[in-house]
Amino acid sequence: MAVLIKSGEEIMKRVVDGITYRVKAKSGNLIVIKSELDPGAETDEYEHEGEEVRILLEGKVECRVGNMHYTMEAGDVIWHPSNLPHKMKNIGDGKAVYITIGTPPTFM
């Protein structure tokens, strides 16, 4: 069985401090979140079990994982274990949009 989530559809939406999180898909094993950060917006720092892949669709962000800082531009992908403290910050002039695929589904 496959599940198709059309553009504009979401399971859940959360807006906080210039960041919009849209849960696009979720199962017992993984979660897919589309995040939009306004210029200068940054996420809280998270640390939890599992692993994540983040794909930057547009904009420019700084991704901090542990004590390392990574500058990402559209098209860049980063993978990391989720038990390392991590956060994202929009360092560009426009909106930053990225997809996070995480396992297990620990968001919200």
N, C-alpha and C positions, 0 to 999 in steps of 0.2 A: 504494500500500500504506500502511496505517496500523498503528501499534503502540500498543496500549492497555496501560498499566501501572496495575494496580489498586491501590487503597489498601492499604498494607502491603507492597507489592512494591517492590524496589529492585535496582539492578544492583550497587551497592557501598555499603558502610557504613563510616564512619570516625568513631571517638569519641576526642576529645582535649580535656582541660582544660575540661570542662563544655559542650562543643559536640559535637553529633551532625550529621554530614554524611551525607546519603543521596542518592546519584546515582540519579535516577529515570529519566532517558533520556539517551542519548548517541549521536551520529552523527559522521560525519566533519566536520560543519559546526558543530554546537552541542552544548551540554550543559545539562541541567536538574538542579539540585541543591536539595533541601529541607534547610534548616539549622535546627537548634533550639539556642538559646543559653540556658543557665541564667542566673538573675539575676547580674549582674556579670561574666559571661563575655565575652571579646572575642577576635576572630580575630587571627591574625597579619596583618601588613601585606603586601599582595600588589601586584605590578606586573608586567604581562605584556601581550602583544599582544591586540588584539581589542576587544570592547565587551561590556557587561553591562546587563541589566535586573534589578532586584531588586524583589520585591513582598512587602511585609510583611503576613502573614496574621494574626498576633496579637502583642501585646506592644508594647514601646516600645524603640527602638534609636537609637543615634547612629551615623550612617554618615559616615565621614571619607573624602573624595575630594580628593586633593591637599591644599591647605591650608584647605579648606572643611569645616565640620561641619554636618550636616543631622540634625535630629531627625525620626524617622519614627514614625508610629503606624499601627495596623492599617488596611489599605486603601491606604496610601501606596505610590507607585511611584517609583523613581529609575533613571535611565539614566546611564551614564558610559562614556567610553573606558577600557579596562582598563590602558592604559599610564600612567595617573595612579595614584600610590600610593593604596590604599584598604583600609579595614578597617571592621568592624562591632563595636559594643559594646552589650550589653543593659543599658539604663539603667532598666528597669522593675522592678517587684516580682515579676513572674511570668516564666514562660518566654516567650521571643521565638521566633517561627517565621516564616521567610521562604523564598521561592523565588528562586533565581538562574537566569537564562537567559543563558548566555554563548556567545560565538562568537569564535574557534574554541574547541573543547573542551580547555582547557588545565589543568583541575583534575585533580590526582593524576596 
